[in-house]
Amino acid sequence: MRETFIHPTACVETGAKLGQGVSIGAFCHVEAGAEIGDNCELMSHVVVTGYTTLGENAKVFPHAILGCEPQNGKHKGGHTKLIIGKNCMIREGVTMHRGSDTSRGYTQIGDNSSFLAYAHVAHDCDVGNHVTFANNVMIGGHCEIGDYAILGGGAAVHQFVRIGHHAFVGGMAAVVQDLIPFGMAIGVHAYLGGLNIIGMKRSGLPRQEIHAVRRATRMLFDRSKPVKDRVEDLRAEFADSAAVGDMIAFITADAKRTSFTTPPLHGKHASPEDQS
């Protein structure tokens, strides 16, 4: 393990905790209360404020700012946290805010995730593992982003919206309703443009499960029946499919933003085409 290095121009306040092999570059500022894990690298001009925990092996590029107070008018200035998992790549100008003291009190980022330049994670969000935010992605407060989700450049996710695991949000999409696991949202405002077949294959999902999700998605957006009936039809027909079970659990969970999920367009796009 390499020796810990702190550039002479960096400011590491008393009370900050540094792991082994940490590298703090020029003009960085690490406040008291922050915890930097083993083998993390802060390249230059990085600011880590408040009670922020940065997991081991993170690489943080210039001008990223981690752990500032939430942009939430209800926040009273209490002790809140930003918790970032291990092996994350945080590129130039990324901002991630702490939780708010009138909500759950922390923002959480999972392991092995990548946040490209100028992406933003707002207060009280829960971002999963192996997630990718492309440049300029913005998510509002209280959002949930599932494992392996990919958000394309400039995409915006409304506060309280949930993005399911293995979902894909297209570049510049504005997502204002929940997006089902494996779904692909495109457009402004975003609509369900198909399924993230490429992501499903990359994650090793069995072929029969992919076919089951395709059939289930067509049934789910059959407008001839009420939503509750469609969900019960899925339970009956796909009882042996774990992937469809995930979709059902996602849809029936307590959603704060919407009573249903991002739909396909009506008309010629009423049955979303798979993107393979």
MIDO-135260 format. One record per atom (N, C-alpha, C): z negated, y negated, x negated; residue in three letters. Coordinates in steps of 0.02 Angstrom, whole numbers, padded with zeros to 5 digits, always signed. Layout:
ZYXALA ...
END
This chain:
+00000+00060-00042MET +00000+00000+00000MET +00000-00062-00044MET +00041-00111-00026ARG +00047-00172-00066ARG -00017-00214-00059ARG -00025-00260-00106GLU -00082-00305-00104GLU -00070-00360-00052GLU -00124-00385-00023THR -00119-00441+00023THR -00098-00504-00015THR -00051-00541+00015PHE -00025-00601-00017PHE -00030-00659+00033PHE -00058-00715+00011ILE -00061-00776+00051ILE -00031-00833+00010ILE +00023-00862+00034HIS +00056-00916-00002HIS +00008-00976-00008HIS +00010-01012-00064PRO -00035-01068-00074PRO -00031-01122-00020PRO +00026-01128+00014THR +00032-01179+00066THR +00011-01154+00135THR -00004-01091+00141ALA -00025-01063+00206ALA -00098-01081+00220ALA -00115-01085+00285CYS -00184-01098+00306CYS -00209-01037+00346CYS -00256-01002+00317VAL -00288-00946+00352VAL -00361-00966+00363VAL -00379-00979+00424GLU -00446-01005+00438GLU -00500-00952+00430GLU -00560-00975+00413THR -00617-00931+00410THR -00628-00900+00479THR -00636-00835+00481GLY -00644-00800+00544GLY -00583-00761+00564GLY -00525-00775+00533ALA -00466-00734+00544ALA -00474-00668+00506ALA -00449-00614+00533LYS -00455-00548+00502LYS -00386-00524+00480LYS -00381-00508+00416LEU -00318-00483+00388LEU -00326-00411+00366LEU -00278-00369+00385GLY -00278-00299+00362GLY -00254-00294+00291GLY -00245-00233+00268GLN -00222-00221+00200GLN -00146-00231+00196GLN -00124-00257+00139GLY -00053-00264+00127GLY -00018-00317+00168GLY -00055-00365+00194VAL -00027-00419+00234VAL +00006-00471+00190VAL +00062-00498+00213SER +00096-00552+00177SER +00101-00613+00222SER +00071-00669+00200ILE +00071-00731+00238ILE +00113-00782+00199ILE +00171-00801+00227GLY +00218-00843+00191GLY +00201-00918+00193GLY +00247-00957+00166ALA +00236-01029+00159ALA +00226-01064+00226ALA +00176-01108+00228PHE +00162-01152+00284PHE +00144-01115+00349PHE +00123-01053+00344CYS +00097-01018+00402CYS +00027-01043+00419CYS +00007-01035+00482HIS -00060-01054+00504HIS -00087-00997+00547HIS -00141-00967+00523VAL -00175-00913+00559VAL -00245-00938+00577VAL -00258-00945+00642GLU -00322-00974+00664GLU -00378-00923+00664GLU -00439-00949+00664ALA -00498-00907+00671ALA -00494-00868+00737ALA -00513-00805+00735GLY -00509-00763+00794GLY -00448-00719+00796GLY -00396-00736+00757ALA -00336-00695+00754ALA -00348-00633+00711ALA -00315-00579+00727GLU -00319-00517+00687GLU -00248-00494+00670GLU -00235-00489+00605ILE -00169-00469+00580ILE -00175-00399+00551ILE -00137-00351+00577GLY -00142-00281+00557GLY -00112-00266+00489GLY -00124-00206+00465ASP -00100-00185+00399ASP -00024-00193+00393ASP -00004-00215+00334ASN +00067-00218+00315ASN +00109-00266+00359ASN +00077-00312+00393CYS +00115-00362+00430CYS +00143-00415+00382CYS +00201-00441+00401GLU +00232-00495+00362GLU +00245-00555+00406GLU +00215-00612+00389LEU +00230-00676+00422LEU +00271-00716+00372LEU +00335-00727+00387MET +00382-00751+00335MET +00368-00823+00314MET +00372-00871+00359SER +00354-00940+00344SER +00349-00979+00409SER +00307-01031+00409HIS +00299-01076+00467HIS +00281-01038+00531HIS +00249-00982+00524VAL +00227-00944+00583VAL +00158-00968+00603VAL +00145-00976+00667VAL +00080-00996+00693VAL +00052-00940+00736VAL -00008-00917+00719VAL -00044-00867+00758VAL -00110-00898+00780VAL -00116-00911+00845THR -00172-00950+00870THR -00218-00907+00913THR -00278-00934+00923GLY -00324-00903+00971GLY -00341-00831+00955GLY -00358-00795+01007TYR -00377-00725+00999TYR -00315-00681+01007TYR -00276-00681+00955THR -00214-00643+00953THR -00222-00584+00905THR -00202-00525+00928THR -00202-00465+00886THR -00130-00445+00873THR -00112-00440+00810LEU -00044-00420+00790LEU -00049-00352+00757LEU -00017-00302+00788GLY -00022-00233+00763GLY +00011-00222+00696GLY -00005-00167+00666GLU +00019-00151+00598GLU +00095-00149+00595GLU +00120-00165+00536ASN +00192-00162+00518ASN +00235-00211+00557ASN +00206-00262+00585ALA +00247-00312+00620ALA +00282-00357+00568ALA +00341-00380+00586LYS +00377-00429+00545LYS +00392-00489+00589LYS +00366-00547+00569VAL +00371-00608+00609VAL +00411-00660+00570VAL +00465-00683+00600PHE +00511-00728+00566PHE +00491-00801+00575PHE +00523-00847+00538PRO +00500-00917+00538PRO +00497-00949+00607PRO +00446-00991+00615HIS +00436-01034+00673HIS +00418-00997+00737HIS +00401-00934+00733ALA +00373-00900+00791ALA +00302-00927+00803ALA +00283-00932+00867ILE +00216-00956+00885ILE +00185-00906+00933ILE +00130-00876+00911LEU +00099-00821+00949LEU +00029-00839+00970LEU +00016-00837+01035GLY -00053-00843+01059GLY -00074-00911+01083GLY -00028-00956+01096CYS -00048-01021+01124CYS -00075-01013+01195CYS -00109-01065+01219GLU -00136-01063+01287GLU -00080-01053+01338GLU -00096-01021+01394PRO -00045-01009+01445PRO -00021-01073+01477PRO +00041-01073+01498GLN +00068-01128+01538GLN +00053-01114+01611GLN -00011-01117+01626ASN -00035-01100+01693ASN -00087-01152+01714ASN -00071-01191+01765GLY -00115-01245+01786GLY -00183-01222+01809GLY -00190-01157+01826LYS -00254-01131+01849LYS -00300-01110+01791LYS -00273-01106+01731HIS -00312-01086+01672HIS -00364-01139+01656HIS -00426-01117+01644LYS -00482-01164+01632LYS -00502-01168+01558LYS -00464-01138+01514GLY -00479-01142+01443GLY -00525-01088+01418GLY -00534-01035+01456GLY -00579-00980+01437GLY -00550-00935+01383GLY -00591-00888+01362HIS -00574-00840+01309HIS -00524-00789+01336HIS -00462-00794+01315THR -00410-00747+01335THR -00373-00723+01273THR -00331-00672+01282LYS -00302-00637+01224LYS -00227-00627+01230LYS -00196-00618+01172LEU -00129-00592+01165LEU -00135-00530+01120LEU -00112-00473+01145ILE -00117-00410+01108ILE -00047-00384+01096ILE -00027-00378+01032ILE +00040-00356+01013ILE +00033-00289+00977ILE +00072-00240+00996GLY +00069-00173+00967GLY +00098-00170+00897GLY +00104-00109+00872LYS +00127-00098+00804LYS +00203-00095+00800LYS +00229-00106+00740ASN +00300-00099+00723ASN +00345-00145+00764ASN +00322-00203+00781CYS +00363-00250+00819CYS +00400-00298+00773CYS +00461-00316+00793MET +00500-00367+00757MET +00504-00429+00802MET +00481-00485+00775ILE +00477-00548+00814ILE +00518-00600+00775ILE +00574-00618+00802ARG +00621-00660+00766ARG +00606-00735+00773ARG +00652-00776+00746GLU +00640-00848+00740GLU +00626-00881+00808GLU +00574-00923+00809GLY +00561-00965+00866GLY +00534-00930+00928GLY +00517-00866+00922VAL +00490-00830+00980VAL +00421-00859+00999VAL +00407-00864+01064THR +00342-00886+01087THR +00312-00833+01134THR +00248-00819+01124MET +00211-00773+01167MET +00143-00804+01182MET +00125-00808+01245HIS +00064-00843+01265HIS +00008-00794+01283HIS -00053-00817+01274ARG -00111-00778+01295ARG -00115-00773+01371ARG -00158-00729+01395GLY -00171-00724+01467GLY -00209-00785+01491GLY -00218-00789+01557SER -00256-00844+01587SER -00322-00819+01614SER -00373-00862+01612ASP -00440-00840+01631ASP -00450-00834+01706ASP -00402-00855+01746THR -00404-00845+01818THR -00365-00784+01840THR -00336-00748+01791SER -00298-00688+01806SER -00328-00631+01764SER -00286-00588+01736ARG -00312-00529+01701ARG -00339-00546+01632ARG -00321-00603+01605GLY -00352-00627+01544GLY -00319-00606+01479GLY -00264-00569+01483TYR -00230-00551+01421TYR -00156-00538+01435TYR -00116-00549+01384THR -00046-00530+01383THR -00039-00473+01334THR -00002-00421+01354GLN +00003-00361+01312GLN +00075-00345+01297GLN +00087-00330+01232ILE +00153-00309+01208ILE +00144-00240+01178ILE +00188-00192+01195GLY +00182-00124+01170GLY +00207-00117+01098GLY +00216-00054+01078ASP +00237-00038+01010ASP +00314-00036+01004ASP +00337-00045+00943ASN +00408-00033+00925ASN +00457-00075+00966ASN +00439-00136+00979SER +00483-00179+01019SER +00512-00235+00977SER +00569-00261+01001SER +00605-00313+00964SER +00615-00374+01009SER +00601-00433+00981PHE +00608-00495+01018PHE +00652-00541+00975PHE +00714-00551+00997LEU +00760-00590+00957LEU +00749-00665+00967LEU +00786-00705+00930ALA +00769-00775+00922ALA +00759-00812+00988ALA +00704-00850+00991TYR +00688-00896+01045TYR +00673-00862+01112TYR +00657-00798+01110ALA +00634-00765+01171ALA +00563-00790+01188ALA +00545-00785+01252HIS +00479-00809+01275HIS +00446-00757+01320HIS +00382-00743+01305VAL +00340-00700+01348VAL +00284-00744+01374VAL +00279-00751+01439ALA +00229-00795+01469ALA +00162-00760+01478ALA +00115-00796+01506HIS +00046-00772+01514HIS +00040-00712+01559HIS -00007-00668+01542ASP -00028-00612+01585ASP +00027-00560+01596ASP +00077-00559+01552CYS +00130-00510+01558CYS +00109-00443+01526CYS +00143-00390+01548ASP +00132-00324+01519ASP +00200-00297+01499ASP +00214-00297+01434VAL +00279-00275+01408VAL +00268-00207+01374VAL +00310-00158+01391GLY +00301-00090+01368GLY +00322-00078+01297GLY +00333-00014+01281ASN +00353+00008+01214ASN +00429+00013+01209ASN +00455+00003+01148HIS +00526+00010+01134HIS +00569-00036+01178HIS +00544-00095+01191VAL +00579-00144+01232VAL +00619-00190+01187VAL +00677-00212+01211THR +00718-00260+01173THR +00730-00322+01215THR +00711-00381+01189PHE +00729-00445+01218PHE +00782-00476+01172PHE +00841-00488+01198ALA +00892-00522+01158ALA +00876-00597+01154ALA +00919-00635+01121ASN +00906-00706+01111ASN +00896-00744+01176ASN +00846-00787+01177ASN +00834-00834+01232ASN +00813-00801+01297ASN +00791-00739+01295VAL +00764-00708+01356VAL +00699-00743+01375VAL +00689-00754+01439MET +00627-00786+01463MET +00598-00744+01520MET +00534-00728+01515ILE +00501-00696+01571ILE +00441-00738+01592ILE +00433-00747+01658GLY +00379-00788+01684GLY +00313-00750+01683GLY +00261-00784+01705GLY +00194-00754+01705GLY +00188-00693+01749GLY +00145-00647+01729HIS +00126-00588+01768HIS +00183-00537+01775HIS +00235-00542+01734CYS +00289-00493+01738CYS +00268-00427+01706CYS +00300-00372+01728GLU +00291-00307+01698GLU +00360-00281+01676GLU +00365-00263+01612ILE +00428-00238+01584ILE +00416-00167+01560ILE +00452-00119+01589GLY +00440-00049+01573GLY +00467-00028+01505GLY +00445+00031+01482ASP +00467+00057+01418ASP +00543+00063+01414ASP +00570+00048+01354TYR +00641+00056+01338TYR +00686+00008+01378TYR +00658-00040+01413ALA +00700-00089+01447ALA +00736-00134+01397ALA +00796-00156+01415ILE +00835-00201+01373ILE +00854-00262+01415ILE +00839-00321+01390LEU +00855-00383+01425LEU +00906-00422+01383LEU +00965-00433+01411GLY +01019-00465+01375GLY +01008-00539+01365GLY +01048-00568+01321GLY +01039-00638+01300GLY +01037-00687+01358GLY +00986-00730+01357GLY +00980-00783+01407GLY +00956-00760+01475GLY +00938-00697+01482ALA +00914-00672+01547ALA +00846-00705+01563ALA +00835-00716+01627ALA +00772-00746+01650ALA +00742-00702+01705ALA +00678-00688+01699VAL +00643-00647+01748VAL +00589-00689+01781VAL +00590-00693+01847HIS +00543-00733+01886HIS +00473-00705+01879HIS +00423-00749+01885GLN +00353-00727+01881GLN +00339-00673+01934GLN +00295-00626+01915PHE +00273-00570+01956PHE +00325-00516+01966PHE +00384-00523+01938VAL +00436-00472+01946VAL +00424-00414+01898VAL +00440-00353+01921ARG +00434-00293+01880ARG +00504-00268+01861ARG +00513-00250+01797ILE +00575-00219+01773ILE +00557-00147+01755ILE +00589-00099+01788GLY +00572-00029+01777GLY +00592-00003+01708GLY +00563+00054+01690HIS +00578+00083+01624HIS +00651+00103+01619HIS +00679+00097+01560HIS +00749+00113+01545HIS +00799+00071+01585HIS +00777+00015+01612ALA +00822-00030+01648ALA +00858-00076+01599ALA +00913-00105+01622PHE +00953-00150+01581PHE +00967-00213+01622PHE +00951-00271+01593VAL +00965-00335+01625VAL +01020-00369+01585VAL +01075-00384+01618GLY +01133-00413+01584GLY +01120-00484+01560GLY +01160-00505+01512GLY +01155-00572+01486GLY +01162-00626+01539GLY +01119-00676+01537MET +01119-00734+01582MET +01099-00716+01653MET +01077-00654+01665ALA +01056-00635+01733ALA +00991-00670+01752ALA +00985-00688+01815ALA +00923-00716+01842ALA +00894-00665+01890ALA +00839-00635+01870VAL +00810-00580+01909VAL +00750-00607+01948VAL +00756-00605+02015VAL +00703-00633+02057VAL +00670-00580+02100VAL +00692-00517+02094GLN +00661-00462+02130GLN +00653-00403+02081GLN +00609-00356+02099ASP +00597-00299+02055ASP +00661-00259+02044ASP +00667-00231+01983LEU +00725-00191+01965LEU +00702-00119+01953LEU +00732-00073+01988ILE +00711-00002+01986ILE +00718+00027+01915ILE +00678+00078+01897PRO +00690+00114+01834PRO +00762+00138+01830PRO +00792+00133+01771PHE +00860+00152+01755PHE +00912+00105+01784PHE +00892+00055+01823GLY +00940+00009+01854GLY +00970-00040+01804GLY +01028-00068+01823MET +01060-00119+01782MET +01074-00180+01824MET +01041-00235+01809ALA +01048-00297+01848ALA +01095-00344+01812ALA +01143-00372+01849ILE +01191-00418+01821ILE +01202-00475+01870ILE +01221-00534+01845GLY +01240-00589+01888GLY +01185-00640+01898GLY +01204-00696+01928VAL +01158-00751+01943VAL +01166-00767+02018VAL +01117-00753+02059HIS +01058-00713+02046HIS +01079-00640+02036HIS +01038-00603+01999ALA +01057-00536+01979ALA +01061-00489+02039ALA +01110-00444+02037TYR +01115-00390+02085TYR +01118-00324+02047TYR +01106-00270+02082LEU +01108-00204+02050LEU +01181-00185+02040LEU +01202-00185+01977GLY +01272-00172+01961GLY +01285-00101+01939GLY +01236-00056+01946GLY +01245+00013+01925GLY +01182+00040+01894GLY +01189+00092+01855LEU +01134+00123+01820LEU +01145+00120+01745LEU +01091+00117+01708ASN +01094+00112+01636ASN +01104+00182+01607ASN +01163+00210+01617ILE +01177+00278+01597ILE +01172+00286+01521ILE +01196+00236+01484ILE +01192+00240+01411ILE +01120+00246+01388ILE +01076+00205+01416GLY +01006+00209+01398GLY +00975+00275+01417GLY +00994+00302+01474MET +00968+00367+01496MET +00988+00422+01448MET +01051+00421+01426LYS +01075+00471+01378LYS +01039+00463+01311LYS +01032+00402+01288ARG +01000+00391+01223ARG +00927+00415+01223ARG +00895+00410+01280SER +00825+00431+01284SER +00817+00506+01293SER +00874+00542+01298GLY +00871+00614+01304GLY +00859+00640+01374GLY +00871+00599+01425LEU +00862+00622+01494LEU +00913+00677+01509LEU +00890+00734+01535PRO +00937+00789+01548PRO +00992+00770+01597PRO +01050+00802+01589ARG +01108+00786+01629ARG +01094+00793+01704ARG +01057+00845+01722GLN +01043+00855+01793GLN +01000+00799+01822GLN +00956+00771+01779GLU +00915+00715+01802GLU +00958+00652+01812GLU +01006+00641+01767ILE +01050+00584+01774ILE +01089+00589+01840ILE +01115+00649+01855HIS +01151+00658+01918HIS +01105+00647+01978HIS +01043+00670+01972ALA +00995+00660+02027ALA +00982+00586+02039ALA +00974+00547+01985VAL +00963+00476+01993VAL +01023+00442+02024VAL +01083+00462+02005ARG +01144+00435+02035ARG +01144+00446+02111ARG +01132+00508+02132ARG +01133+00523+02204ARG +01077+00486+02240ARG +01018+00485+02209ALA +00961+00452+02241ALA +00974+00377+02250ALA +01006+00345+02201THR +01020+00273+02206THR +01067+00259+02264THR +01118+00300+02272ARG +01164+00291+02329ARG +01126+00297+02395ARG +01081+00346+02400MET +01042+00355+02461MET +00994+00296+02472MET +00965+00272+02418LEU +00914+00220+02423LEU +00942+00156+02454LEU +01006+00141+02439PHE +01035+00079+02463PHE +01083+00090+02521PHE +01073+00145+02557ASP +01110+00157+02619ASP +01079+00114+02674ASP +01115+00062+02694ARG +01087+00013+02740ARG +01084+00037+02812ARG +01105+00099+02826SER +01103+00124+02894SER +01033+00145+02915SER +00985+00147+02867LYS +00917+00169+02883LYS +00867+00117+02856LYS +00808+00113+02888PRO +00755+00071+02860PRO +00733+00096+02791PRO +00704+00051+02752VAL +00683+00068+02684VAL +00635+00127+02683VAL +00586+00127+02728LYS +00537+00182+02728LYS +00569+00249+02739LYS +00619+00252+02783ASP +00654+00315+02796ASP +00693+00337+02735ASP +00724+00289+02701ARG +00763+00307+02641ARG +00718+00336+02587ARG +00659+00306+02578VAL +00613+00332+02527VAL +00591+00402+02545VAL +00576+00416+02608GLU +00556+00483+02628GLU +00612+00533+02619GLU +00674+00512+02630ASP +00731+00555+02618ASP +00734+00574+02543ASP +00721+00526+02500LEU +00721+00541+02428LEU +00666+00591+02411LEU +00607+00582+02439ARG +00552+00629+02425ARG +00572+00700+02443ARG +00604+00707+02500ALA +00622+00774+02524ALA +00677+00805+02482ALA +00728+00767+02467GLU +00787+00796+02433GLU +00778+00805+02358GLU +00736+00762+02327PHE +00730+00764+02254PHE +00658+00779+02233PHE +00626+00824+02268ALA +00556+00841+02253ALA +00547+00868+02182ALA +00599+00898+02154ASP +00594+00928+02087ASP +00617+00882+02031ASP +00635+00821+02047SER +00661+00775+01996SER +00607+00726+01974SER +00587+00730+01912ALA +00536+00684+01886ALA +00564+00613+01883ALA +00629+00605+01866ALA +00658+00539+01860ALA +00660+00504+01928ALA +00681+00540+01980VAL +00682+00510+02047VAL +00610+00497+02070VAL +00564+00541+02051GLY +00494+00529+02066GLY +00469+00463+02037GLY +00492+00447+01977ASP +00475+00382+01946ASP +00501+00324+01988ASP +00562+00331+02012MET +00591+00278+02054MET +00550+00269+02118MET +00532+00324+02150ILE +00494+00321+02212ILE +00426+00288+02199ILE +00393+00308+02145ALA +00328+00279+02129ALA +00333+00205+02116ALA +00387+00184+02083PHE +00398+00114+02068PHE +00408+00074+02133PHE +00449+00101+02177ILE +00465+00066+02240ILE +00404+00060+02285ILE +00364+00112+02287THR +00307+00112+02333THR +00244+00082+02304THR +00245+00063+02240ALA +00187+00031+02210ALA +00177-00039+02239ALA +00119-00066+02227ASP +00103-00133+02252ASP +00142-00185+02213ASP +00192-00214+02244ALA +00233-00265+02212ALA +00214-00334+02239ALA +00198-00380+02194LYS +00175-00446+02215LYS +00232-00494+02230LYS +00290-00482+02199ARG +00344-00529+02205ARG +00389-00516+02265ARG +00399-00454+02285THR +00449-00438+02335THR +00431-00375+02372THR +00457-00368+02431SER +00445-00307+02470SER +00493-00252+02453SER +00544-00268+02414PHE +00592-00216+02394PHE +00618-00233+02325PHE +00675-00206+02306THR +00699-00212+02238THR +00766-00249+02237THR +00788-00267+02176THR +00853-00298+02167THR +00907-00254+02198THR +00944-00279+02247PRO +00994-00238+02282PRO +01063-00244+02251PRO +01108-00199+02268PRO +01178-00209+02251PRO +01209-00262+02295PRO +01267-00289+02275LEU +01303-00334+02318LEU +01327-00297+02380LEU +01335-00334+02435HIS +01364-00305+02495HIS +01439-00297+02485HIS +01471-00265+02532GLY +01544-00258+02528GLY +01564-00207+02477GLY +01611-00225+02434LYS +01642-00176+02389LYS +01592-00151+02337LYS +01537-00187+02326HIS +01487-00165+02277HIS +01427-00133+02311HIS +01432-00116+02375ALA +01374-00091+02411ALA +01347-00026+02381ALA +01391+00015+02353SER +01370+00074+02316SER +01381+00061+02243SER +01328+00048+02205PRO +01337+00026+02135PRO +01371+00078+02093PRO +01415+00056+02051GLU +01450+00101+02005GLU +01408+00112+01943GLU +01410+00172+01917ASP +01373+00188+01856ASP +01409+00159+01796ASP +01370+00134+01748GLN +01397+00107+01686GLN +01387+00158+01631GLN +01440+00192+01612SER +01434+00247+01563SER +01473+00235+01500SER 
END
